[in-house]
Amino acid sequence: MKKSTVHNILTKNSQKFSYSVDVTNQFKKDVVNCYYRGLDMNLLVTAVEILATEGKLPAEYKPRHY
């Protein structure tokens, strides 16, 4: 995956979003690293879509403090 395709993947349905998605170069690099490590990219896309439509993530996406 190239950095140039990251923005397209994350904003493919940008017409339905209430908030705009701005992707920095560092975020693109991090996404490419996650892709090559074999992490589930669908989880990231889902989280970005939730942020773009609602503006915040539900509690299940936040880290737990033990």
CHARMM internal coordinates of N, CA and C (Angstrom, degrees):
IC EDIT
DIST 1 N 1 CA 1.4430
DIST 1 CA 1 C 1.5244
ANGL 1 N 1 CA 1 C 108.08
DIST 1 C 2 N 1.3002
ANGL 1 CA 1 C 2 N 115.68
DIHE 1 N 1 CA 1 C 2 N 137.76
DIST 2 N 2 CA 1.4525
ANGL 1 C 2 N 2 CA 121.31
DIHE 1 CA 1 C 2 N 2 CA 177.95
DIST 2 CA 2 C 1.5213
ANGL 2 N 2 CA 2 C 109.65
DIHE 1 C 2 N 2 CA 2 C -98.69
DIST 2 C 3 N 1.3352
ANGL 2 CA 2 C 3 N 115.44
DIHE 2 N 2 CA 2 C 3 N 157.07
DIST 3 N 3 CA 1.4596
ANGL 2 C 3 N 3 CA 119.59
DIHE 2 CA 2 C 3 N 3 CA 178.46
DIST 3 CA 3 C 1.5209
ANGL 3 N 3 CA 3 C 111.30
DIHE 2 C 3 N 3 CA 3 C -61.90
DIST 3 C 4 N 1.3174
ANGL 3 CA 3 C 4 N 117.82
DIHE 3 N 3 CA 3 C 4 N -30.24
DIST 4 N 4 CA 1.4604
ANGL 3 C 4 N 4 CA 120.93
DIHE 3 CA 3 C 4 N 4 CA -177.05
DIST 4 CA 4 C 1.5257
ANGL 4 N 4 CA 4 C 112.11
DIHE 3 C 4 N 4 CA 4 C -68.15
DIST 4 C 5 N 1.3236
ANGL 4 CA 4 C 5 N 118.50
DIHE 4 N 4 CA 4 C 5 N -23.03
DIST 5 N 5 CA 1.4623
ANGL 4 C 5 N 5 CA 120.46
DIHE 4 CA 4 C 5 N 5 CA -179.56
DIST 5 CA 5 C 1.5229
ANGL 5 N 5 CA 5 C 112.83
DIHE 4 C 5 N 5 CA 5 C -88.39
DIST 5 C 6 N 1.3298
ANGL 5 CA 5 C 6 N 118.18
DIHE 5 N 5 CA 5 C 6 N -13.47
DIST 6 N 6 CA 1.4616
ANGL 5 C 6 N 6 CA 121.25
DIHE 5 CA 5 C 6 N 6 CA -176.91
DIST 6 CA 6 C 1.5222
ANGL 6 N 6 CA 6 C 110.80
DIHE 5 C 6 N 6 CA 6 C -62.03
DIST 6 C 7 N 1.3188
ANGL 6 CA 6 C 7 N 117.30
DIHE 6 N 6 CA 6 C 7 N -47.93
DIST 7 N 7 CA 1.4638
ANGL 6 C 7 N 7 CA 120.61
DIHE 6 CA 6 C 7 N 7 CA -178.41
DIST 7 CA 7 C 1.5237
ANGL 7 N 7 CA 7 C 110.75
DIHE 6 C 7 N 7 CA 7 C -61.85
DIST 7 C 8 N 1.3110
ANGL 7 CA 7 C 8 N 117.89
DIHE 7 N 7 CA 7 C 8 N -39.89
DIST 8 N 8 CA 1.4650
ANGL 7 C 8 N 8 CA 121.14
DIHE 7 CA 7 C 8 N 8 CA 179.60
DIST 8 CA 8 C 1.5249
ANGL 8 N 8 CA 8 C 111.77
DIHE 7 C 8 N 8 CA 8 C -64.53
DIST 8 C 9 N 1.3110
ANGL 8 CA 8 C 9 N 117.21
DIHE 8 N 8 CA 8 C 9 N -39.50
DIST 9 N 9 CA 1.4608
ANGL 8 C 9 N 9 CA 120.99
DIHE 8 CA 8 C 9 N 9 CA -179.50
DIST 9 CA 9 C 1.5211
ANGL 9 N 9 CA 9 C 110.65
DIHE 8 C 9 N 9 CA 9 C -67.67
DIST 9 C 10 N 1.3226
ANGL 9 CA 9 C 10 N 116.33
DIHE 9 N 9 CA 9 C 10 N -42.87
DIST 10 N 10 CA 1.4623
ANGL 9 C 10 N 10 CA 120.11
DIHE 9 CA 9 C 10 N 10 CA -175.36
DIST 10 CA 10 C 1.5205
ANGL 10 N 10 CA 10 C 113.30
DIHE 9 C 10 N 10 CA 10 C -77.41
DIST 10 C 11 N 1.3181
ANGL 10 CA 10 C 11 N 117.93
DIHE 10 N 10 CA 10 C 11 N -20.13
DIST 11 N 11 CA 1.4673
ANGL 10 C 11 N 11 CA 120.11
DIHE 10 CA 10 C 11 N 11 CA -178.08
DIST 11 CA 11 C 1.5197
ANGL 11 N 11 CA 11 C 112.15
DIHE 10 C 11 N 11 CA 11 C -120.53
DIST 11 C 12 N 1.3191
ANGL 11 CA 11 C 12 N 117.53
DIHE 11 N 11 CA 11 C 12 N 30.47
DIST 12 N 12 CA 1.4589
ANGL 11 C 12 N 12 CA 120.60
DIHE 11 CA 11 C 12 N 12 CA -175.79
DIST 12 CA 12 C 1.5257
ANGL 12 N 12 CA 12 C 112.89
DIHE 11 C 12 N 12 CA 12 C -64.86
DIST 12 C 13 N 1.3306
ANGL 12 CA 12 C 13 N 118.96
DIHE 12 N 12 CA 12 C 13 N -29.47
DIST 13 N 13 CA 1.4619
ANGL 12 C 13 N 13 CA 122.89
DIHE 12 CA 12 C 13 N 13 CA 179.20
DIST 13 CA 13 C 1.5183
ANGL 13 N 13 CA 13 C 110.73
DIHE 12 C 13 N 13 CA 13 C -116.06
DIST 13 C 14 N 1.3243
ANGL 13 CA 13 C 14 N 116.95
DIHE 13 N 13 CA 13 C 14 N 45.62
DIST 14 N 14 CA 1.4556
ANGL 13 C 14 N 14 CA 121.20
DIHE 13 CA 13 C 14 N 14 CA -171.48
DIST 14 CA 14 C 1.5250
ANGL 14 N 14 CA 14 C 113.16
DIHE 13 C 14 N 14 CA 14 C -68.73
DIST 14 C 15 N 1.3256
ANGL 14 CA 14 C 15 N 119.32
DIHE 14 N 14 CA 14 C 15 N -14.24
DIST 15 N 15 CA 1.4545
ANGL 14 C 15 N 15 CA 120.88
DIHE 14 CA 14 C 15 N 15 CA -179.82
DIST 15 CA 15 C 1.5224
ANGL 15 N 15 CA 15 C 111.66
DIHE 14 C 15 N 15 CA 15 C -67.15
DIST 15 C 16 N 1.3180
ANGL 15 CA 15 C 16 N 118.26
DIHE 15 N 15 CA 15 C 16 N -30.22
DIST 16 N 16 CA 1.4534
ANGL 15 C 16 N 16 CA 121.50
DIHE 15 CA 15 C 16 N 16 CA -176.44
DIST 16 CA 16 C 1.5251
ANGL 16 N 16 CA 16 C 113.39
DIHE 15 C 16 N 16 CA 16 C -89.19
DIST 16 C 17 N 1.3419
ANGL 16 CA 16 C 17 N 118.04
DIHE 16 N 16 CA 16 C 17 N -1.89
DIST 17 N 17 CA 1.4552
ANGL 16 C 17 N 17 CA 121.47
DIHE 16 CA 16 C 17 N 17 CA -175.74
DIST 17 CA 17 C 1.5215
ANGL 17 N 17 CA 17 C 111.22
DIHE 16 C 17 N 17 CA 17 C -83.93
DIST 17 C 18 N 1.3215
ANGL 17 CA 17 C 18 N 116.35
DIHE 17 N 17 CA 17 C 18 N 141.46
DIST 18 N 18 CA 1.4519
ANGL 17 C 18 N 18 CA 121.88
DIHE 17 CA 17 C 18 N 18 CA 175.22
DIST 18 CA 18 C 1.5221
ANGL 18 N 18 CA 18 C 111.34
DIHE 17 C 18 N 18 CA 18 C -82.01
DIST 18 C 19 N 1.3284
ANGL 18 CA 18 C 19 N 116.84
DIHE 18 N 18 CA 18 C 19 N -28.31
DIST 19 N 19 CA 1.4555
ANGL 18 C 19 N 19 CA 123.01
DIHE 18 CA 18 C 19 N 19 CA -179.32
DIST 19 CA 19 C 1.5179
ANGL 19 N 19 CA 19 C 109.20
DIHE 18 C 19 N 19 CA 19 C -115.21
DIST 19 C 20 N 1.3289
ANGL 19 CA 19 C 20 N 115.89
DIHE 19 N 19 CA 19 C 20 N 152.12
DIST 20 N 20 CA 1.4611
ANGL 19 C 20 N 20 CA 118.92
DIHE 19 CA 19 C 20 N 20 CA 178.33
DIST 20 CA 20 C 1.5307
ANGL 20 N 20 CA 20 C 109.70
DIHE 19 C 20 N 20 CA 20 C -85.51
DIST 20 C 21 N 1.3098
ANGL 20 CA 20 C 21 N 115.64
DIHE 20 N 20 CA 20 C 21 N 151.88
DIST 21 N 21 CA 1.4613
ANGL 20 C 21 N 21 CA 121.88
DIHE 20 CA 20 C 21 N 21 CA -179.81
DIST 21 CA 21 C 1.5200
ANGL 21 N 21 CA 21 C 107.56
DIHE 20 C 21 N 21 CA 21 C -109.82
DIST 21 C 22 N 1.3323
ANGL 21 CA 21 C 22 N 115.94
DIHE 21 N 21 CA 21 C 22 N 111.55
DIST 22 N 22 CA 1.4573
ANGL 21 C 22 N 22 CA 121.72
DIHE 21 CA 21 C 22 N 22 CA 176.28
DIST 22 CA 22 C 1.5279
ANGL 22 N 22 CA 22 C 107.92
DIHE 21 C 22 N 22 CA 22 C -104.17
DIST 22 C 23 N 1.3125
ANGL 22 CA 22 C 23 N 115.94
DIHE 22 N 22 CA 22 C 23 N 126.25
DIST 23 N 23 CA 1.4613
ANGL 22 C 23 N 23 CA 121.36
DIHE 22 CA 22 C 23 N 23 CA -175.42
DIST 23 CA 23 C 1.5229
ANGL 23 N 23 CA 23 C 108.39
DIHE 22 C 23 N 23 CA 23 C -112.51
DIST 23 C 24 N 1.3423
ANGL 23 CA 23 C 24 N 116.02
DIHE 23 N 23 CA 23 C 24 N 121.40
DIST 24 N 24 CA 1.4620
ANGL 23 C 24 N 24 CA 120.49
DIHE 23 CA 23 C 24 N 24 CA 178.61
DIST 24 CA 24 C 1.5239
ANGL 24 N 24 CA 24 C 110.30
DIHE 23 C 24 N 24 CA 24 C -85.30
DIST 24 C 25 N 1.3133
ANGL 24 CA 24 C 25 N 116.09
DIHE 24 N 24 CA 24 C 25 N 165.12
DIST 25 N 25 CA 1.4651
ANGL 24 C 25 N 25 CA 120.52
DIHE 24 CA 24 C 25 N 25 CA 178.25
DIST 25 CA 25 C 1.5216
ANGL 25 N 25 CA 25 C 111.32
DIHE 24 C 25 N 25 CA 25 C -63.67
DIST 25 C 26 N 1.3331
ANGL 25 CA 25 C 26 N 117.99
DIHE 25 N 25 CA 25 C 26 N -37.96
DIST 26 N 26 CA 1.4588
ANGL 25 C 26 N 26 CA 120.82
DIHE 25 CA 25 C 26 N 26 CA 179.25
DIST 26 CA 26 C 1.5233
ANGL 26 N 26 CA 26 C 110.51
DIHE 25 C 26 N 26 CA 26 C -64.70
DIST 26 C 27 N 1.3301
ANGL 26 CA 26 C 27 N 117.06
DIHE 26 N 26 CA 26 C 27 N -40.27
DIST 27 N 27 CA 1.4660
ANGL 26 C 27 N 27 CA 120.32
DIHE 26 CA 26 C 27 N 27 CA 177.86
DIST 27 CA 27 C 1.5242
ANGL 27 N 27 CA 27 C 110.44
DIHE 26 C 27 N 27 CA 27 C -63.73
DIST 27 C 28 N 1.3307
ANGL 27 CA 27 C 28 N 117.34
DIHE 27 N 27 CA 27 C 28 N -40.69
DIST 28 N 28 CA 1.4610
ANGL 27 C 28 N 28 CA 120.44
DIHE 27 CA 27 C 28 N 28 CA 177.33
DIST 28 CA 28 C 1.5273
ANGL 28 N 28 CA 28 C 111.06
DIHE 27 C 28 N 28 CA 28 C -60.04
DIST 28 C 29 N 1.3276
ANGL 28 CA 28 C 29 N 116.32
DIHE 28 N 28 CA 28 C 29 N -43.44
DIST 29 N 29 CA 1.4641
ANGL 28 C 29 N 29 CA 120.12
DIHE 28 CA 28 C 29 N 29 CA 178.95
DIST 29 CA 29 C 1.5298
ANGL 29 N 29 CA 29 C 110.50
DIHE 28 C 29 N 29 CA 29 C -62.46
DIST 29 C 30 N 1.3350
ANGL 29 CA 29 C 30 N 116.22
DIHE 29 N 29 CA 29 C 30 N -42.48
DIST 30 N 30 CA 1.4594
ANGL 29 C 30 N 30 CA 120.15
DIHE 29 CA 29 C 30 N 30 CA -179.56
DIST 30 CA 30 C 1.5230
ANGL 30 N 30 CA 30 C 111.45
DIHE 29 C 30 N 30 CA 30 C -64.49
DIST 30 C 31 N 1.3242
ANGL 30 CA 30 C 31 N 117.17
DIHE 30 N 30 CA 30 C 31 N -39.06
DIST 31 N 31 CA 1.4630
ANGL 30 C 31 N 31 CA 121.01
DIHE 30 CA 30 C 31 N 31 CA 179.08
DIST 31 CA 31 C 1.5222
ANGL 31 N 31 CA 31 C 110.26
DIHE 30 C 31 N 31 CA 31 C -65.62
DIST 31 C 32 N 1.3134
ANGL 31 CA 31 C 32 N 117.24
DIHE 31 N 31 CA 31 C 32 N -42.69
DIST 32 N 32 CA 1.4705
ANGL 31 C 32 N 32 CA 120.85
DIHE 31 CA 31 C 32 N 32 CA 178.47
DIST 32 CA 32 C 1.5244
ANGL 32 N 32 CA 32 C 109.93
DIHE 31 C 32 N 32 CA 32 C -62.26
DIST 32 C 33 N 1.3433
ANGL 32 CA 32 C 33 N 117.71
DIHE 32 N 32 CA 32 C 33 N -41.47
DIST 33 N 33 CA 1.4686
ANGL 32 C 33 N 33 CA 120.61
DIHE 32 CA 32 C 33 N 33 CA 177.62
DIST 33 CA 33 C 1.5236
ANGL 33 N 33 CA 33 C 111.04
DIHE 32 C 33 N 33 CA 33 C -62.72
DIST 33 C 34 N 1.3209
ANGL 33 CA 33 C 34 N 117.46
DIHE 33 N 33 CA 33 C 34 N -42.06
DIST 34 N 34 CA 1.4694
ANGL 33 C 34 N 34 CA 121.03
DIHE 33 CA 33 C 34 N 34 CA 177.51
DIST 34 CA 34 C 1.5226
ANGL 34 N 34 CA 34 C 110.97
DIHE 33 C 34 N 34 CA 34 C -62.51
DIST 34 C 35 N 1.3170
ANGL 34 CA 34 C 35 N 116.32
DIHE 34 N 34 CA 34 C 35 N -39.12
DIST 35 N 35 CA 1.4669
ANGL 34 C 35 N 35 CA 121.00
DIHE 34 CA 34 C 35 N 35 CA 179.49
DIST 35 CA 35 C 1.5260
ANGL 35 N 35 CA 35 C 110.62
DIHE 34 C 35 N 35 CA 35 C -62.48
DIST 35 C 36 N 1.3296
ANGL 35 CA 35 C 36 N 116.31
DIHE 35 N 35 CA 35 C 36 N -46.99
DIST 36 N 36 CA 1.4649
ANGL 35 C 36 N 36 CA 119.56
DIHE 35 CA 35 C 36 N 36 CA -178.44
DIST 36 CA 36 C 1.5228
ANGL 36 N 36 CA 36 C 112.86
DIHE 35 C 36 N 36 CA 36 C -71.32
DIST 36 C 37 N 1.3140
ANGL 36 CA 36 C 37 N 117.92
DIHE 36 N 36 CA 36 C 37 N -21.63
DIST 37 N 37 CA 1.4597
ANGL 36 C 37 N 37 CA 121.09
DIHE 36 CA 36 C 37 N 37 CA 175.36
DIST 37 CA 37 C 1.5222
ANGL 37 N 37 CA 37 C 112.34
DIHE 36 C 37 N 37 CA 37 C -80.37
DIST 37 C 38 N 1.3237
ANGL 37 CA 37 C 38 N 116.41
DIHE 37 N 37 CA 37 C 38 N -8.28
DIST 38 N 38 CA 1.4551
ANGL 37 C 38 N 38 CA 120.42
DIHE 37 CA 37 C 38 N 38 CA 176.33
DIST 38 CA 38 C 1.5164
ANGL 38 N 38 CA 38 C 114.65
DIHE 37 C 38 N 38 CA 38 C 87.18
DIST 38 C 39 N 1.3238
ANGL 38 CA 38 C 39 N 116.83
DIHE 38 N 38 CA 38 C 39 N 18.64
DIST 39 N 39 CA 1.4634
ANGL 38 C 39 N 39 CA 119.42
DIHE 38 CA 38 C 39 N 39 CA 179.15
DIST 39 CA 39 C 1.5274
ANGL 39 N 39 CA 39 C 110.32
DIHE 38 C 39 N 39 CA 39 C -75.32
DIST 39 C 40 N 1.3214
ANGL 39 CA 39 C 40 N 116.21
DIHE 39 N 39 CA 39 C 40 N 157.92
DIST 40 N 40 CA 1.4671
ANGL 39 C 40 N 40 CA 121.80
DIHE 39 CA 39 C 40 N 40 CA -177.00
DIST 40 CA 40 C 1.5270
ANGL 40 N 40 CA 40 C 109.44
DIHE 39 C 40 N 40 CA 40 C -74.80
DIST 40 C 41 N 1.3130
ANGL 40 CA 40 C 41 N 116.93
DIHE 40 N 40 CA 40 C 41 N 108.00
DIST 41 N 41 CA 1.4591
ANGL 40 C 41 N 41 CA 121.87
DIHE 40 CA 40 C 41 N 41 CA -177.86
DIST 41 CA 41 C 1.5260
ANGL 41 N 41 CA 41 C 112.16
DIHE 40 C 41 N 41 CA 41 C -74.02
DIST 41 C 42 N 1.3244
ANGL 41 CA 41 C 42 N 117.45
DIHE 41 N 41 CA 41 C 42 N -21.23
DIST 42 N 42 CA 1.4612
ANGL 41 C 42 N 42 CA 120.32
DIHE 41 CA 41 C 42 N 42 CA 178.32
DIST 42 CA 42 C 1.5238
ANGL 42 N 42 CA 42 C 111.35
DIHE 41 C 42 N 42 CA 42 C -64.08
DIST 42 C 43 N 1.3350
ANGL 42 CA 42 C 43 N 117.40
DIHE 42 N 42 CA 42 C 43 N -32.47
DIST 43 N 43 CA 1.4601
ANGL 42 C 43 N 43 CA 120.39
DIHE 42 CA 42 C 43 N 43 CA 176.92
DIST 43 CA 43 C 1.5266
ANGL 43 N 43 CA 43 C 111.12
DIHE 42 C 43 N 43 CA 43 C -64.91
DIST 43 C 44 N 1.3252
ANGL 43 CA 43 C 44 N 116.35
DIHE 43 N 43 CA 43 C 44 N -40.82
DIST 44 N 44 CA 1.4584
ANGL 43 C 44 N 44 CA 120.39
DIHE 43 CA 43 C 44 N 44 CA 178.96
DIST 44 CA 44 C 1.5262
ANGL 44 N 44 CA 44 C 111.16
DIHE 43 C 44 N 44 CA 44 C -66.77
DIST 44 C 45 N 1.3192
ANGL 44 CA 44 C 45 N 116.35
DIHE 44 N 44 CA 44 C 45 N -44.72
DIST 45 N 45 CA 1.4646
ANGL 44 C 45 N 45 CA 120.38
DIHE 44 CA 44 C 45 N 45 CA -179.93
DIST 45 CA 45 C 1.5277
ANGL 45 N 45 CA 45 C 110.02
DIHE 44 C 45 N 45 CA 45 C -62.55
DIST 45 C 46 N 1.3144
ANGL 45 CA 45 C 46 N 117.18
DIHE 45 N 45 CA 45 C 46 N -40.24
DIST 46 N 46 CA 1.4675
ANGL 45 C 46 N 46 CA 120.83
DIHE 45 CA 45 C 46 N 46 CA 178.34
DIST 46 CA 46 C 1.5259
ANGL 46 N 46 CA 46 C 110.73
DIHE 45 C 46 N 46 CA 46 C -63.51
DIST 46 C 47 N 1.3222
ANGL 46 CA 46 C 47 N 117.17
DIHE 46 N 46 CA 46 C 47 N -43.61
DIST 47 N 47 CA 1.4616
ANGL 46 C 47 N 47 CA 120.85
DIHE 46 CA 46 C 47 N 47 CA 179.68
DIST 47 CA 47 C 1.5252
ANGL 47 N 47 CA 47 C 111.06
DIHE 46 C 47 N 47 CA 47 C -63.71
DIST 47 C 48 N 1.3241
ANGL 47 CA 47 C 48 N 117.83
DIHE 47 N 47 CA 47 C 48 N -41.58
DIST 48 N 48 CA 1.4649
ANGL 47 C 48 N 48 CA 120.99
DIHE 47 CA 47 C 48 N 48 CA 178.91
DIST 48 CA 48 C 1.5243
ANGL 48 N 48 CA 48 C 110.21
DIHE 47 C 48 N 48 CA 48 C -65.95
DIST 48 C 49 N 1.3336
ANGL 48 CA 48 C 49 N 117.56
DIHE 48 N 48 CA 48 C 49 N -39.70
DIST 49 N 49 CA 1.4625
ANGL 48 C 49 N 49 CA 120.17
DIHE 48 CA 48 C 49 N 49 CA 178.38
DIST 49 CA 49 C 1.5244
ANGL 49 N 49 CA 49 C 111.59
DIHE 48 C 49 N 49 CA 49 C -64.65
DIST 49 C 50 N 1.3270
ANGL 49 CA 49 C 50 N 117.40
DIHE 49 N 49 CA 49 C 50 N -39.29
DIST 50 N 50 CA 1.4685
ANGL 49 C 50 N 50 CA 120.70
DIHE 49 CA 49 C 50 N 50 CA 177.52
DIST 50 CA 50 C 1.5248
ANGL 50 N 50 CA 50 C 109.79
DIHE 49 C 50 N 50 CA 50 C -64.40
DIST 50 C 51 N 1.3203
ANGL 50 CA 50 C 51 N 117.02
DIHE 50 N 50 CA 50 C 51 N -44.75
DIST 51 N 51 CA 1.4631
ANGL 50 C 51 N 51 CA 120.35
DIHE 50 CA 50 C 51 N 51 CA 178.32
DIST 51 CA 51 C 1.5186
ANGL 51 N 51 CA 51 C 111.77
DIHE 50 C 51 N 51 CA 51 C -61.83
DIST 51 C 52 N 1.3200
ANGL 51 CA 51 C 52 N 117.28
DIHE 51 N 51 CA 51 C 52 N -39.90
DIST 52 N 52 CA 1.4590
ANGL 51 C 52 N 52 CA 120.93
DIHE 51 CA 51 C 52 N 52 CA -177.39
DIST 52 CA 52 C 1.5224
ANGL 52 N 52 CA 52 C 112.58
DIHE 51 C 52 N 52 CA 52 C -72.54
DIST 52 C 53 N 1.3162
ANGL 52 CA 52 C 53 N 118.07
DIHE 52 N 52 CA 52 C 53 N -27.40
DIST 53 N 53 CA 1.4605
ANGL 52 C 53 N 53 CA 119.70
DIHE 52 CA 52 C 53 N 53 CA -179.46
DIST 53 CA 53 C 1.5214
ANGL 53 N 53 CA 53 C 112.69
DIHE 52 C 53 N 53 CA 53 C -92.52
DIST 53 C 54 N 1.3421
ANGL 53 CA 53 C 54 N 117.70
DIHE 53 N 53 CA 53 C 54 N -39.92
DIST 54 N 54 CA 1.4599
ANGL 53 C 54 N 54 CA 121.03
DIHE 53 CA 53 C 54 N 54 CA -174.32
DIST 54 CA 54 C 1.5251
ANGL 54 N 54 CA 54 C 113.78
DIHE 53 C 54 N 54 CA 54 C -104.89
DIST 54 C 55 N 1.3205
ANGL 54 CA 54 C 55 N 118.43
DIHE 54 N 54 CA 54 C 55 N -23.09
DIST 55 N 55 CA 1.4510
ANGL 54 C 55 N 55 CA 121.89
DIHE 54 CA 54 C 55 N 55 CA 179.22
DIST 55 CA 55 C 1.5138
ANGL 55 N 55 CA 55 C 114.87
DIHE 54 C 55 N 55 CA 55 C 91.72
DIST 55 C 56 N 1.3229
ANGL 55 CA 55 C 56 N 118.58
DIHE 55 N 55 CA 55 C 56 N -12.96
DIST 56 N 56 CA 1.4568
ANGL 55 C 56 N 56 CA 121.64
DIHE 55 CA 55 C 56 N 56 CA 176.34
DIST 56 CA 56 C 1.5180
ANGL 56 N 56 CA 56 C 109.23
DIHE 55 C 56 N 56 CA 56 C -152.02
DIST 56 C 57 N 1.3274
ANGL 56 CA 56 C 57 N 115.16
DIHE 56 N 56 CA 56 C 57 N 159.72
DIST 57 N 57 CA 1.4602
ANGL 56 C 57 N 57 CA 120.67
DIHE 56 CA 56 C 57 N 57 CA -178.65
DIST 57 CA 57 C 1.5251
ANGL 57 N 57 CA 57 C 110.42
DIHE 56 C 57 N 57 CA 57 C -92.22
DIST 57 C 58 N 1.3389
ANGL 57 CA 57 C 58 N 117.68
DIHE 57 N 57 CA 57 C 58 N 148.60
DIST 58 N 58 CA 1.4559
ANGL 57 C 58 N 58 CA 120.60
DIHE 57 CA 57 C 58 N 58 CA 173.55
DIST 58 CA 58 C 1.5271
ANGL 58 N 58 CA 58 C 110.88
DIHE 57 C 58 N 58 CA 58 C -66.79
DIST 58 C 59 N 1.3088
ANGL 58 CA 58 C 59 N 116.16
DIHE 58 N 58 CA 58 C 59 N 165.85
DIST 59 N 59 CA 1.4648
ANGL 58 C 59 N 59 CA 121.75
DIHE 58 CA 58 C 59 N 59 CA -176.57
DIST 59 CA 59 C 1.5251
ANGL 59 N 59 CA 59 C 112.72
DIHE 58 C 59 N 59 CA 59 C -61.27
DIST 59 C 60 N 1.3118
ANGL 59 CA 59 C 60 N 118.79
DIHE 59 N 59 CA 59 C 60 N -28.80
DIST 60 N 60 CA 1.4639
ANGL 59 C 60 N 60 CA 120.61
DIHE 59 CA 59 C 60 N 60 CA -178.10
DIST 60 CA 60 C 1.5263
ANGL 60 N 60 CA 60 C 112.75
DIHE 59 C 60 N 60 CA 60 C -67.19
DIST 60 C 61 N 1.3340
ANGL 60 CA 60 C 61 N 118.49
DIHE 60 N 60 CA 60 C 61 N -17.45
DIST 61 N 61 CA 1.4580
ANGL 60 C 61 N 61 CA 121.92
DIHE 60 CA 60 C 61 N 61 CA 178.30
DIST 61 CA 61 C 1.5214
ANGL 61 N 61 CA 61 C 112.46
DIHE 60 C 61 N 61 CA 61 C -90.95
DIST 61 C 62 N 1.3007
ANGL 61 CA 61 C 62 N 117.88
DIHE 61 N 61 CA 61 C 62 N -10.32
DIST 62 N 62 CA 1.4590
ANGL 61 C 62 N 62 CA 121.65
DIHE 61 CA 61 C 62 N 62 CA -176.80
DIST 62 CA 62 C 1.5087
ANGL 62 N 62 CA 62 C 110.51
DIHE 61 C 62 N 62 CA 62 C -89.10
DIST 62 C 63 N 1.3357
ANGL 62 CA 62 C 63 N 117.58
DIHE 62 N 62 CA 62 C 63 N 149.64
DIST 63 N 63 CA 1.4633
ANGL 62 C 63 N 63 CA 119.71
DIHE 62 CA 62 C 63 N 63 CA -179.10
DIST 63 CA 63 C 1.5123
ANGL 63 N 63 CA 63 C 111.65
DIHE 62 C 63 N 63 CA 63 C -68.95
DIST 63 C 64 N 1.3119
ANGL 63 CA 63 C 64 N 115.45
DIHE 63 N 63 CA 63 C 64 N 149.03
DIST 64 N 64 CA 1.4585
ANGL 63 C 64 N 64 CA 121.34
DIHE 63 CA 63 C 64 N 64 CA 178.40
DIST 64 CA 64 C 1.5127
ANGL 64 N 64 CA 64 C 109.09
DIHE 63 C 64 N 64 CA 64 C -92.28
DIST 64 C 65 N 1.3086
ANGL 64 CA 64 C 65 N 115.92
DIHE 64 N 64 CA 64 C 65 N 143.05
DIST 65 N 65 CA 1.4610
ANGL 64 C 65 N 65 CA 121.45
DIHE 64 CA 64 C 65 N 65 CA 176.06
DIST 65 CA 65 C 1.5097
ANGL 65 N 65 CA 65 C 108.13
DIHE 64 C 65 N 65 CA 65 C -104.66
DIST 65 C 66 N 1.3062
ANGL 65 CA 65 C 66 N 116.55
DIHE 65 N 65 CA 65 C 66 N 120.52
DIST 66 N 66 CA 1.4639
ANGL 65 C 66 N 66 CA 120.83
DIHE 65 CA 65 C 66 N 66 CA -176.76
DIST 66 CA 66 C 1.4919
ANGL 66 N 66 CA 66 C 111.43
DIHE 65 C 66 N 66 CA 66 C -95.45
END
COOR INIT
IC SEED 1 N 1 CA 1 C
IC BUILD
